[in-house]
Amino acid sequence: MKLDKLAGDRFKERPSECLVDSHALMLRGGYMKFVASGIFSQYTPLRRICRKIEQIIREEMDKIDGQEVLMPVLMPASIWQESGRYSSIGAEMFRFKDRNDAPVVLGMTHEEAAVQLVREYANTYNKYPFMIYQIQTKERDEARPRGGLIRVREFTMKDGYSFHTSQADLERYYDRCHKAYERIYARAGVPEVISVKSDSGMMGGSVSHEFMLLTPIGEDSIAICPDCGYKSNMEAADSITEVSDYGDAELEKVDTGDAHTIEEVCARLGTETKQTCKAVMYQRNADDSYVIIFIRGDLDVNETKLTNLLGCDVHPAVIDEKSGIAAGCTGPVNFTAKATLLFDSSLKGCKNLICGANEDGYHYKGLTMDRDVPGAEYHDLAKIINGGICPVCGKRNIYISRGVEVGNIFMLGTKYTKAMGMQYTDENGKLQYPVMGCYGIGVGRLAASVCEAHHDEYGPIWPKSIAPWQVHLCCLRADDAETHAYADRLYSELEDAGVEVIYDDRNVSAGIMFSDADLLGVPLRVIVSPRNMKEGAVELAARDKSFRDKVEVGSAFDEIIKRVKE
C-alpha cells in the first residue's frame, strides 16, 4: 500500500486529553479517531494489527479444540432474566425496548447467549466436553472510560465457553486454556504478561485468573511475592497479619474530646494506628441498612471482599441522628444501634487495643477481643499492603505493582446452566447440569497494551507478529528518476513475493518521512535514496534500532526477504 493513499493523519503534538502513551501514539499515528467517550473508529493500521491478534487467538483456540461461532450483540432481555443478571447488573449494561415494546440488551458478555445456543444440542453425555468461542463486539456503559483503548464502552473481544460433565474435566481444560493464553501473549509480543489470582465479580464461579501486563499506567493493583511467585489481584489477595498483642490490660473508658479520626485519637493517646480498632461504615444499596466493619487501624477495607461476603452492593454510610451511631467514636463493645457488625481477621486474638466507646468524645483503652467481644466471627476483609505477609510462603515481602488486565479465565461451574435449565442425560440415565468455563481476551486492549509495553518517544515499536506491515519502504527524493524507479521496482517485487509493504514515495523531507515511519512502528525500514544509489546500496534499519545496515542494490530483495522471515 502507498502511504499517500493511507487514510488518517499523523501529527507531532501530543493530544492534551491523553494520559497514557499508547492513547497518544495511536491518535498521533493515525490508528484511530475519537467518536464519543469510550468509542473510537479504527483506521487501517490498527485494523491490520487487530486482525493479526485475532488470527493468533483463532489459531491457539483451535489448537485446544475450540469451535468458532458468532452470537448476536443484540439480545432479548428474557435470556438475561433467566440467569438473573438482567436485574443484578447495574448501569453498565445497555437496556432499551424495541419497536414492539420488548426489552432488549446489548451484550457486554455472552454467557447467557452461549448457554442458549447449545442447551438443546448438548442433551446427552457423549456430546461433552466441547468449547465454543467467538470474536465479537461488546457494549459496556463504562462510567469512566480512560486510556484510549484500555477502557472503552465499545470493544472487540474473544470470549470462549467450555462445557463439561465434571469439575475434574473442567480443571483439565482450564489448564489447557491457561497455557494457550500464555502462548497468545508470547506470540503477540508481550511474553511478560503474568497470570494472577482474581475475583470472579459479576461473572460468578469459584476460581478465576486475570492476565496482567505490569505497567505504571495500569488501573489494577497486583500483589506479588518475589520469593515464592505468588501473584494476585489486590481485590482477591488474602490479607495475612500478625496478632497485635500489646499485653494484658483492663478495659478503660477515656475522654478523647473532639478527636474522632484514627490519627487524632492516636495523637491524643500517644499510640500507633496498629494498636487501634477502627470502624468503617457502609450501607447496603438495596435498603440503606448499616454495615460496620471493625478492622485494625492501619488497614483498609477491601470492598470487593465485603460485597462478596454480603452478596450485595454497598456504599459509604451517611450517619445521621436517627442511626444511633456515634460517628468517630464507634466500637464493638456495648454497641446498641441497628447494624450488621463484621470483624476483620486482623483483630483476631488482639490485646490492649483502642476503640470507640459508642459515646461522643470517649474511647476505650485495653480492648481485648476474646474477652470483650466474645463469639466474634472473623472474615478476611482487608486490603493486602506493601510489605505484607505472603499468604503462600509466609514471608513479609509482598509488594504492590500496577497492571493492565489483558485477559481473564473463569471456572463458572453450574451458575448459568442451572439458572437457564441446561441439562444432559448421563451414563446412568440421570439428568445433570454441565459445568462451564469462560475465557476472554480484549483485542483492542491487547493492541494498546502491546503499544504501551513497546514504544519510545517517537512512536510504537510493533512486534513483527502483529505489526501493521512487515516492511516500510522509504523513497527519499522521489523527484530523482533513478531512485524512484528502483524503489517502485523493489516495491512491486516485494508485493509479488507476498511481503506486506507500506511504501512512502511522497515528495516530502526526510524528517517528515522518518517521523511518520516511527509513528507507524513497522519492524523493518528500507531506505532508498540518491546518496545510497550512488554507493550501489540500500539501507535496512530496524525500528527498535537493533541494526542499521547497507546492502548492495542487487541483493537487497533477497536480504529483505531473509530478514522478514527471520
N, C-alpha and C positions, 0 to 999 in steps of 0.2 A: 504494500500500500504506500502511496505517496503522501508525505506528511502535509503537503499544501492542500490536500483534499480532506484531511482529518478534521472532523467537526469538533469544536470545543477550543477555547482559548487557553493559552499558557501565559502566566504573568509572574513578575518578580515579587510583588508585595504580599506579605502575609496578611490574610484577612483578620481583622480585629476580633471577630467573634470566635476564632479558632483557638481553643485552649490546649489542644493536643496536636502533635506534629503530623500524624497521619491525616487528620482532618484538613489541616492547612495545605499539605503537599498534594492531597487528592483534589482539592479545589484549584490550587495553583497549576497543577499539571494537566487540567482538562480531563479528569477522570469522572467527575460527577458534577451535578448542578443542584443547588438548593431549590426545593419546590415549596415546602412548608416545614414547620418544626418537626424534625424527625423523619422527613420524607425527602428523598433525593432521586433524580433521574441519573442514569448511568450512561456515560459516553463510551465509545468503542474500547479504549484501553482497559477500563475497569470491567467491561463486559467480557473481554477476552480473558482477563485474569480469573474472573469468577467462573467462566466456563471450564477453565483448566482445573480449578479447585473442584468443581462439580465432577469432572471426569475422574480425578483421583479418588474422590469419595465413592463414585459408582464402582470403580474397579475394586476397591477394598471391600465394599459391601457385597459385591457379587462373589468375592472370594470366600466369604463366610455364609454363602447360600442365601443372601438377600435377594428378594424379588422386587423390582421397581414397579410401583403403582402410582396412581395420581388420584388424590382425593380433593374435593372441592374446597375453595376458600369460603364460599357462602354456604351456610348450613342451617337447617331448621333448628329452632330452639329446642324442639322436642327431644333430640338425642342428648343434648346437654342437660335437659331436665331429668332424663333417665339416670344420668350419672350423679346428679345433684350439684354439678358445678355451675349450672346456669344462675343459681342464686348465691352460691358460695364465692364465686369470683367477683371481684369488685369492679371499679370503674375502668379498669384496664381493658375490659372486653367491650368490643363494639357491638351494641344491640340496637336493632331497629325493626320496623314492620314493613312487609312488602305490600303491594297494591291490594292484596286480598286480606289485609289486616292480620296476617300470620306473623308471629315473632320469628326473627332470624338473627343469626350472629355471623360475624366474620371470624374465621379461625385464627386463634393465637397459638394453638397446638391442636393435635389431631387424634388424641386417644379415643375419643368417642367415635369419630369417623372410622378409625381403624377397626374397632370392635363391630360397628355397624356393617362394615364391608365384608367381614369374614365369619360372622356368627352363624349364619345358615350353612356356609360351606364346611366349617370345621366342626362337624357334629359327631365325629367318631374318632377314637384314639389313634387310628392308623394314619390320620392326616397330620399328626404332630410329630416333631416340632416344625415350625416354619417362621420366617421373618419377612415382613413386607416393609418397604421404605419408599419414600418419595422425596423429591426436591421441589419445594412448593413455596409460594408466597404466604407470609403470615402477617396478620394485623394485630397490633397491640397498642393501646392508647396510653403510652408511657407518660407519666406526669412530668418527667424532667429528661427529655431526650438530650444527649450530650455526645461530644467527641466524634462528630461526623457519623460514621457507620458503626461506632462502638455501641451506641444505644439509640435505637430508632423506633419509629412507630410502624413502618412497613419494611419487611426484610424477607430474604430468601433463606430457607432453612432445609437441611436434610433431617427428616425425622423418621426413625425406624421403630417398628413394634414387633417383638417376638412373642410367640405363643407356645406354651409348654404344658406337659401333663404332670410335671413335678417341680418342686423347688430345686432339687438337685440338678435337673436338666437345665433350668433357668440359670443357675450359677455357673454351669459349664459354658453355656452360650455367652453369658455376661463377660466371662474371662476372655473368650474369643473376640468379642466386640471391643473390649478394653485394649487388647493387643492390636486390633485393626485400627483403632483410633491413634495409637502411638505411631503406627506406620503412616497414617494420613498426615499427621503433623510433621513427621520427618520428611516425607516427600514434598510437602508444601513449603519446606524451608525453615520450619521452626521446631527442630528436634528438642529444644529446651523447654517446651511445654511440659508441665508436670500434672500428675493426677492427684487430686486431694479429696479427702472425705468431705461430704457436703450434706446440707439439709435438703430434704425432698420437697419442702414447701407445698405449693398447691398441687404438685404432681402426685403426691402420696407415695406410699411404698416405704420399705424398711431400710434399704441400702441404696446409696447413691454416691456418685463421684462426679466432680467437676474437673475439667481440664483447663489449667490456668497458664497463661503466659505472664511471667513475672515482669512487671514494668511499673515505674512510679506513677504512671497515669491511670493505673487500674483502679476500679471502684470497689473491688472486693479486697478484704484483708485476709491474708493466709498465715496460719500459724505453722512454723516449720521447726523441726528439731534437727540440727546438723549432725548429731551423733547417730541416731537410730533411723533417720529418714522419715519420721512421722510428718505428715502434711495434712492439714485440714483447713477448710474454710472456717473463719472465726465464728460464723454462725453455728457451726456444728462441733467445734472443738471443745473437748472436755476440759473444764477448769479444775485443776487439782491444786489444793492449798494445804499448807501445814497447819496443824492445830495451834491456834493462838492461846497459849496458856501463860497468863500473867500472874499465876499464883492464886491461892485461896483468899477470898475477901468477902465481907458481908455486903449485902445489897443496901445501898445508902442513897437516899434522895438528896440531891444538892441543888442549890439555887444557881441557875446559869443565866439569869437575867434575859437580855434581848439576844443572846446567842442562839441562833437557830440552825445555821448550816454546820456541817461536819467540821469545816475549817475553823469556824468561830468557836464552837464548843471545845475543840481540841486546844485552841489557843487559850481559852478561859481556864481549862483544867490542866493544861500543861502535859498533854499526852499526844501520841501519834494516831493517825487515822486507822492504822491496823488494829488499834485497841478499842475500836468503836463498832457498834451495831447500828447501821442506819436503815431508815425506812424509805423505800422507793415506791411511789404510789401511782396506780393506773386505774382506769375504769374500762369495763367491757363496753365495746361499741354497741352491742345489741341492746343493753338495758341500763348502761351507766352505773352498774353496781361496782363497788370499790374492790380492788385487789391490791394488797400491800405485801411487798417483798422485803423481808429483813435479810440484810446481807452485810458482810464485813465492810467497814467504812472506806477502805482503799480500793474496792472493786466496783464494777459497773454491771448493771443487769443486761443480759443478752435477751433482747426482746423476741428473737426467733425462738429461743428455748422456752420463753414464757408462753408465747402463743401456742406452741406445740403442746405444752403441758395442759393449758387451759382448753385447747380445742376451739379457740375463738380469737378474734382480733381485739386489741386494746388500744387505748390512747392515754397520754399523760393525764393524771387526775386534776380536776378542778375542785379544790377544797372550799366548801362554804360552811356557814354556821350550822346548817341543818345536818351536816355529815357527822357531827360529834367527834371529829378527828382533830387533835391538836397538832396542826401543821408545824414542822420544825422541832417538835418535842414528842414524836410518836415512837413508842417502843412496844415490845412484845409482852411486858409484864402489866397485868391489870388493864389490858386493852378491852374496852367495852362497846366500842362503836360497831356498826354493822359493816363487815367487810370480810373478804376471803384473805386469810393470812397464810403466806408461804415463806419457807425458810430455806435460804441457800446453804449448800453443803459447807461453805466456808465458815459457818458458825458452829458446826458440829463439834462438840467437846470443848468449846472455848470457855475460858475462865477469866473473870475480872475485866469485863468489857464495860464501856459506857454506852448507854442507850437513852432514848427519850422516856420520860415518866408519864406521858399522856396528860400532861398538865402544863399549860403555857408558862415558860420560864423555869422549868425544872427538868433535870435528867437524873438517871440512876448511875451510880458507880458500883462496880463489883458484880455486874451481871455474869452469872454462871449458867450456861444454857441447860445442862442436865438438871440442875437444882431448881432454877427459877422458871423454866419453860418446859416442864416435864411432858413427855409424849409428843414433842415437836417432830414432824416428819420433814426430812431434808431432801432437797432436789438440787441438781446442778443447774443453776440459773445465771451464773456469772460469765462474763467475757473472759477468755484467756488473755494473759497480759505478757508483754515483753519481759523476758527473764523469768517467766513462769515455769512450773514443773511440767515436764513432758508426760503425757498420760501413758506412754508406752514404756520408755526406759527409766522414767523417774528422775532424770537429771534436770537441774534448774537452768536450762539453756534455750528455752523457746524464744524465737524471735519472730516478729510480725513483718510480713512483706506485703506489698500491693500487687494485685494481679487482675488481668482481664480474662473473663471466662470465655473460652473459645469452643466449648462443647460440654455435654453432660450425658450421663447414663444413669438409669434408674432401674431398680428391681421393684416393679409396681405390684407384684403379687396378684391377688384376685380383686383388687379395688374396683376396677372397671367392669370386669367380666361378671362379677356378682351383681353390681348395680344395674347392668344392662341385660341381665338374663342370658348371657352366653354360656352354653353348656355343651358337653360332649359325653358320649357313652363310652365308658372304659371297658377293659378286657372282660370284666365280670358283669357287664350289662347295667352298671350303675351310672347315674348322671353325676358329672363332676364339673367344677369350674376350672378352666385353664388359668395358668399363671402367666403374667406378662412381664416383659422388659421393654424399656423405652430408651432410645438412643438419638441424641440430637447434636447437630453442628450448624452454626450460623455461617453461611457462606460469605456474606459481605463483611461480617465482623471478623472472620478469619483473614480475609484480604487486608482489612485495615490493621489488624494485629501484626501481620507479617510486615507491613509497611512501618509500623511502629517499632518493630524489632530490628529492621534492616533499612536504615536510611542515614544520610549525612545531611549537612546543612544545605546541600544543593538539590536533593531530591531522594526518591526511593531507590533502593538497590534491590531489585527483584530477583529472587532465586530463579534459576533457569527453568525450573519445572512449572512455574506459574507466570513467568514474565509475559507481558502482552505480545512481544515479538522476541525472536531469538537474536536477531541482528539489527542494529541501527546503522544504516549506510548514510554517511555524510559526504556530500559532494561540495567541497569548498570551491568557490569561484566557478559557479555553474556557467558563467559567461565565457569561460575558456573552453573552446570547442573540443580539444583533445581530452581534457579532464572529464567533461560532461559525457562524451561519447563512451569513454571507458566505464564510467560509473553506471551509465544506462545498460551497457552490456553485462556488467557484473550483476546488476540488479535482476536482469532478465534470467541470467544463468542460475542465480540462487533461487529465484522463484520456481523455475523449471525443476530444480532439484528438491523442491518441497520445503525449502527453508522459509521460515516466517520472517519477512523483512519489512521494516519501516524505512522508507527511502526519502531523505531530505535533499532535494536539489533546488531549493529556493535560492534566489539571489539576495541573500542576507549576509550579515557579518558572521565571522567565525564565533564571536561571543554569543550572539543570539542563537546560532545553530547548536552550539555545545550546551548552552543553558537549557534549551528545550530537550536536548538529549538526556541531560541529567534528570530533568523532571519526569521523563518517560521511563528512565531506570532500566533500559534494556541491557542485558548482561554483556553483550559483545558489540563494541563500536568499531566500524570500519570507516577509515577516513581516506578519501581520495581527494588530492589537491594538486595544483600545478607544481608546487615545490616537490612533493613526493614523486610525481610523474617524471620530473626531470632526473630524479635519482633512480627511476625504474622501480619504484616501490609503492606499496600501500601500507598504511599504518593500522594496526589492530590494537585496541585498548579495551581493558576490562572496566566495566562500570564500578567495580569495587576496588579499582586501582591495583589489583594484584599483578598485572603485567601491562606493558606498553611496548610493542614490538613492531619492527618494519619487516615486511616480507616482499619478495620480488613479485612484480606485476604478473609474471607468467605462472606463479604458483599460488597466487592469492586465493583463487577459488578453492583449490584443494585444501589450503591451510584453514580457510574459514569453515569448510565442511568438517574438517577434523576437529576443530575447536568446538563447533556446535555439538558434535557427537560425544565429546569427552565427558 
